Amino acid sequence: MNKTIHSTPIRHKRLTLTAVLALVFILSLFSVEWGSDLIHAGGGAMIVQILEGLVSPSLSPEILKLGVESSWLTLAYATAGMSLAIVYAFIAGVLASGVLTNGKGSRFFTKLFFRGILGFTRSIHELVWAWLFVAAVGLSPYAAIFALAIPYGGILGRIFADMLTDVPAQPIEALKTAGASRLQLLFYGYLPLVRADIISYTMYRFECAIRSSAIMSFIGLGGLGYQIQLALADLKYEQVWTYVYFLILLVILVDVWSSLVRRALLEKGKKKILVTGRSSAIFAAMLIATTWSYIYVSEDASLSALFTKENAAYASAFFGGMLGAGEETPAFADAESWKNALKLTWETLEMSIMAIGFATIAAFLTVIPAARNIADGSLTTTKRWYNWILYGLVRLSYIFSRAVPELVWAMMIVFIFKPGILPGAIALALHNFGILGKLWAEVIEDMDGRPVRNLASAGASKWQSLFYGVIPAVMPKFLTYILYRWEVIMRTTIVVGFVGAGGLGMQFKLSMSFFHYSELTLLLICYMILVMIADFASETARKSVK
């Protein structure tokens, strides 16, 4: 009885949140002047050429060889960046969790300080960090590696801290009673309880780092993204898709490896699975060692070469310029500059809302056939011969969608649509559609199927079982994932703007090109405020419907 009374307000809050999100999305659509002039004069022909390249990619030996070499470079940057990110995340995450401190006061300030550092480093997109490093130290592989390590370390550190904070109190209290020190509590109490979750999430972020590594090409560093950019500039779409397929293959291989690791963690104790876990650990160590050896020897990237007087002068001039050195009125102290920046900030917000709206609609229309327990009929007790065909096609589209980075989607879409926030929103939606669909499908697969099967036994049709049994049960987690992905999209909006998709990113690139460094500071301030607002709004909305 009490449970029913308690659940009614929560249900009303969820319905209200759903209505508000739908209304905000509809309002965002009015920011675009819809009409035929949104598409370039040759946009239709461009779509045909892109699709032709999709089905008939270039398979010449030279292109395939270049694809393999570029894939290795993309993997090397991602591996090196993640290896540094893990070290940073572990140290900062442990300190941000407060498990090493005594007393409420010291724990509060330690958590506040290190969570603030993690929040700052993860709020700025890796491509923005890459721009800043290249401007400061030049085109070095370390620009890409550090640009990946800093934001990914911030993301991992935040998750690690939350995991350690949520550890059950009973095992820790038992160790305290036995006289364990703080470090002993960490290594024998906290870490064994969260080890599996930490490894699992780290593998997921490694898959994301592969995609991020590919877009480092935009600032002149090599890899698959660089080859995609060159092929797009020459309008050689058959080569574009060849490199895109290499990137997809790379992501799939990491995804398969990640699945094996997660399985080893979930089914530990079995001999075969134990071997898989150890083999993965050995392979990871070898990959990291090989990667750093390659970067140091083959790429001739010495870390000490960064600390030269020349680089120090460049970095000093760049960061001094960002602080307004040599300018009578820096952009961040000018009212007119703030007015323009806030207008671009609003456009960026509208772009992010449109993007998550488009992605949500596409995912909602495809998620039902993408769930394995619906494809095999175990959930709805209804089997159809075409279920597995639909399952395979939709799941393939999810892989294809999320494997291609937002920037690569944007590079192709700006050849079709005129510059503005719409192509940026479409590019972001295309990437996040696959991620959202995959997450939602897994929610349906993990749900308790008994209520749905009871509906089917009572005579409900397949569609009645879905709308009255499945959708109400999974909607809370659907809403949570929508809000979570919106946070991620907000960070990424600046990236698609680099290729003419509007918003803060487009102006950021122009300011960098014309050496208006104090304007960069202003744009970064607006960008960080936007990200923090998105984080706060998303977190508040998620808590209100739990």
N, C-alpha and C positions, 0 to 999 in steps of 0.2 A: 504494500500500500504506500509506504513512505517512499519506496524506490520509484513508484509511478509518479507520485507528486513531485519528487525531485527531478525526474527526467523530463517532465512537461516544460518547465522554463528553459531547460537546455535545448530541447527540441525547437522551441520558439526562437531562441537565440540563433540556432543554426539556420532556420528558415529566414530570419531577418538578415543574417549575414549573407546568405545566398542571394536574397533580393537586392541588397545593397551592392554587392559585387557585380551583379548583372546590370544594375542601373548605372554604376560608374563606367562600366565597359561601354554601354550604349551612348553615354554622354561623350566618351572619348572619341567615338566615331564622328562626331560633329566637328572635330578639329581638322578633318580632311575635307577638301572641296572635291566631292566625288564627281567624276566625269571622264570622258574619253581622253582629255588632255593629261591625265595622270600617267599615261603610257607614252613612251617615245614613239616617234613616227614609225620607226622600224622595229618596234617592240615585238610585234607579232611574229615577224620573220626571225627575230633573235630567239624567241621561245622555241621555234622549230629547229634552229641550228643547235641549241643547247640540248634538246631532246634527242636529236640525231647523234650527237656526241655521247649521250648517255647510253644508247643501245649499241653504238659501234666505236668504242674507245680505241685509241692507238695502241697497237701491240708490236710496234717495231722494236728490234733488239736494243737500239740506242735509248729509246724512251723507257723500256722496262729496266735496263741497267741503271739509268738515272733515277728511276723510281725506287729501286732497291737501295741505292746509295743515300737518297734523300730520306727514305724511311729510317735507315739506321741513324742518321743525324738527328732526326726528329725524336727517335727513341732515346738517343744519348742525352740530349738536352733535358728531356722529361725525367730520365733516371737520375741524372746528376742533380737536377733541381729538387726532386723529391727526396733524395738522400739528405740534402741540407735541410729541407723542410721538416723532415722527421726529427732531426736533432733539435732544431729550434722549437718545434711543437712539443716535444717531450719535456724539455727544460721549462719553457714558458707555461705549458699546460699544467705541469705538476705544481709550479709556483702559483698559478692562477686558481688552482683548486683549493689551496689553503691547507692541504693535508700535512705539510711539513712545519706548520707554524703552531705555536702554543698561544692560548689566550684569544678571546674574541676580538679585541682591538687590533692586534697585529694581524690576525687572520683576515679581518675586514679590509684593512689597508693593503695587504699583500694581494688579495684577490682583486680589489679595485684597480690597483696599479697595473698588474700584469694582464688583467682582462682588458684594460684600456689599450695597452700595447697591442694585444692580439686583435682587438676591434679595429684599431687604426690600420694595421698591416693588411688585414683581410678586406677592408672596405674599398681599397684602391685596386682596380683590375690589373692583372699581370702585364697586359700590353702597355698600360700607362706607366707601370714601373719600368718596363723595357725602354720606353721612350726616354724616361728620365736618366736611366743608366747610360744609354747610348750618347745622350747629349753631354753627360758628365765624363765618361771614360772612353767613348768611341765604340766602334763595331767589334767588340770582343765577345767570344762565346759566353764569358762570365756575365755579360749584360742579360742574356737570355736565361742563364742558370739562376742568377740572383733574382731576376724578375719573376721566375716561377717559384723559387724557394720562399720568398717573403710572404706573398698572399696565401700560398698553399700551407705554409707553416702557421699562419694566422688562423686559417680555417681548421686545420687539424688540431692545433693547440686548444681552440675553443671547444671542440668536440671532446678532446681528451680530458679537459678540465671538467666538463659536464659529466662525463662517464665516471670519473673519480669521485666527484661530489655525490653521485647517486648510488655509490656502493652501499650495500646493507650494513647497518651499524653493528650487528651481532658478532660477525667474525673479527672485526676490528677491535671491539671491546674485549673479546677473549684474548687477543694478542696483547692488548694493553695490560690486562690483568696478569699475564705471564711475564710482564716486565720488558716488553719489546720497545726499542727506541723508535723515533720517528722514521728513520731510514729503513729499519726492519719492518715497520708497519707498511711502508710503501712497497718494498720488494717482496715481502712474504704475505701481505694482506691485500692491499689495493690492486696491485698490478696483476696477480694471478686471476683475480675475479673479473677484470676488464680486458685481459689480454686478447681474447678471441674477438671481442667487439672492436678493439683498437686495430688489430690486423685486418679485419674485414673492411672497416671504413677506409683504412689507408690504401687498400687495394682498389677500392672504388675511386678514391681521389687520384690514384695513379692513372687509371683509365682517363679521367678528366684531364690530367696533366699532359697526356699524349696529344689531345686535341689542342690544348693551350700551347704546347710546344710548336705545333704546326703553324700557328698564326704569328709566331715570332718573326716570320719572314717579312712581315709588313714593315719592319724597321730595318730591313736589309740583311738579316741573318739567314742562313741557308735552311734547308729542310723541305719537306713536302709542300708546305704553304708557299715557299718562295717559288717553286716550280709551278704551282697553281696560278700564282700571281702573274708570272711571266707568260704562261700559256693564255691566260685571260686577256692580257694586254695585246697579244698577237691574234686574238679571236680564234685560237685553235682549241675548240671545245672538246675535240676527241682526245687531245692530250690532257686537258683539264680533268676529264672524268677518269682517265687512267691513273693520275695521281690521287684523285679522290678515292678511287677503289683501293689503292695502296693504303691510304689512311684508314679506310673502313676495315681493311684486313688487319691492320695493326691494332685497331681498337678491339676487334673481335678476338684476336689472339690474347690480348691482355684480359678481356672479359672472361674467356675460357679459363685462363690461369687463375683469375680471381675466384671463379666458381669452384675450381678444384681446391683452392686454399680454404674457402668457406666450408666446403664439405668436409675437409680434413679436420677443421676446428669443431664442427658440429658432431662428427662421428669419431672423435678421438678414442683410442683404445683398440681399434681394429688394426691388425697388422698392416694390411694393404694401405689403409688410409694414413697410418702413421708414416709409412714410407713416403707417401705423397707429400705429407707435410714437411718432412725432413728434406726431400728432394727440392721442394719449392724454396726452402730457406737457403739451401746451398746454391741453387740457381740464382736467387736474388743477390746473394753475396758476390757471385761471379760476375753477374751483370753490372753491379755497381763498380767493382774493381776494373772490369774491362772498359766501362764507360769513362771513368776518370783517367785511365791510361790513354785512351784514344784522344780525349780532349787535351791532355797535357802534351802528348807526343805528336799525334797526327795533326791536330789543330794548332799546335805550337802555342798553346794558351797558358802562359805562365802567370800565376796569380801575382807574383812580385812585379810583373810588368805593368800592372795597374797602378802601382804606387810610385809613379815617376813624377818629376817636377812638372813635366808638360801636362800630364793628366790632372795633377793637383791644380794647375793654373786654369785648365778648362772647367773643372768642377767648381772652383771658386767663382769663376766668371758666371757660370750657369746659375748656381744657387744664389749668388749675389744678385743676379738679374731677376730671379724669382722674388727676392725680397725688396725689389725696387731700387737697387743701387744704380746711380747715374740718371734716374728719372726724377723730374720735378714733381710730377703727380702720378704715382704708380696706379695701375688699373684698379687694384683692390681698394684704392682710396678715392676713386672717382665715381660720382653718383651716376653719371650716364653709362659708364661701363657696368655698374651693378644692375642698372635697369635692363640693359641688353642681356646680361648674364642670367638674370632671373627669368626673362622671357624664354631663353633657351632651356633653362631648368624646367620650366613648365612644359615645354614641348617634349623634353626627355621623359617627364612623368607620364604624359599622354601616350608616348610611344610604348612605354613599359606596360601600361594598362591595356592598350590595344593588343600587344603581343601576347600577354597571358590570356586575354579573352579569346583570340584566334586559336591559340594552342589548346585551351580548355574545350572549345567547341569541337575541334578536330579529334581530340582524345576521347571525348564523351561519345562521339558518333562511332568510334572504332573499338572501344575498350571491351565491349561484351564478347565479340568473337575472338578477342585476343587472350582471354582467360582459358587456361588449360582445362579446368574443371567444367567449363561450359562446352568446350570443344569435344570432350570425351563423354559428355552427358551425365557425369556423376553428380552435378549440382542440381540441374533442373529435371533429371531423369528423362530427358528428351534427346535422342540421338538422330542426327541427320548426316547423310553422306558427305555433304559439302562443308561440314563444320571444320574439319581438319585443313581443308584447302583455305578457308577464310582465315583460320588461325595462323597458318604459315605465311600467307600474304601480308596480313596485318603486322605480325611480329617482324617480318622482313622490312616492312616500311618503318617500323620503330627503330630498328638497327640503323637503317640507312639515314633516317632523319637525325638521330642524335650523334651519329659518328662524324657528320660534317659540321665543323665549327660554325658559329654564327657569322663570323667575319667572311668565311668562304661563301656561305649562302648570300650574304650581302653583296659580295663582289660580283656575283652572277646576277642578282636581282636588279642592281642599279643599271645594268645594261638594258633592262626592260622598262622599269619605272623611272620617272623623273625624280631628281633629288627631293627629299622630304622625309617626314617621319613614317609614311606608309611603307616604303621599301624596308626601312629599318625594323618596323613592327613585324612585317612578314618574315624577314630573315630570322629574327628572334623566335617567332612562333614556329617556324619550320624545325628549328633545332630542339626547342622545348616540347614540341608535340610528341616526339619519340620518347623523351625522358618521362614526361607526364603519363603517357599511355602505358609504358612499361611499369611504372610504379603503381598505377591504378590496377592494372591487370594482376599484379602480385597481391594487391589487397583483396581482390575478389577470390583469388586462388587460396588465400590463407583464412578466409572467413568460415564461420561455423555454418555448414550446409544443412543442418537439421531443420531449421524453420522453413527454408526454401523447399526442401523435399516434402515437408508436411503440407505445404500449400499445393504442391503438385499431386500429392496423394488425395487431397480433398477435391480434386478436379480442376484446379487452376491450369490455364494454358501456359505455354512457355513464357510468353510476353507478360502475362499476369504475374507469374512467379518472379520475373525479373523486376518489374516495376513496384510490386508490393512486398517482395522478399529481399532481393539483392540490393537495389538502389538505396532504400532507407538504411540498410545495415552498413553500407560502405561509404555513405555520403560524408560522415564526419572526417574520415581519413582523406577522402577526396578533397575536402575543403582545406585541410591541413597542408596537403601537397600543393594545392593551388597557391596558397599564401607563401609557402616555402620557395616555390619556383619563381614567384614574383620578386622576392628578395634577390634571388640570383640574377634574374633578368635586369633588375635595376642596376646592378653592378656592371652588366654587360652592355647596356644601352650606349655607353660612351664609345665602345669599340666599333659598333656598326656605323657610328657617325663618322669614323675615320675615312670611310669610302664614299661619303656623300649622302648618308642616310639621315642627315639632319641632327638637331639637338646639340648638346654640349660637345659631343665627340667631333663633329664637323668643325666647330669653332676651335677646338683644342688643336686639331691638326693644322689649321690655318695659322693660329698663333705660334705654334712651334716652327712652321715653315718661314714665318716672317720675323722670328726671333723676338716676339713680344712676350718675354718671359714673365713679367709681372701679371700679364693677363692669364697666363697658365695658372698662377697661384689663385687668382680669382675664380677661375673655372673649376679648379680642384676643390676649393672651399665649397662652392655650390654643389658639386658632385658628391662630396662627403656628407654634406647636410642632407641631400636627397637620399643617400644610402641609409643614413642613420634614421631618418623619418620612416623609410620603408621597413627597416628592421623593427622599429618600435611599433608601428601600426600592425605589422604582420604578427609580431609576438603577442600583442594585446588581443588581437582578433582570435588567435589560436587558443589562448588561455580562456577566453570568454565562452568558447563552445565546447570545452572539454567536459 
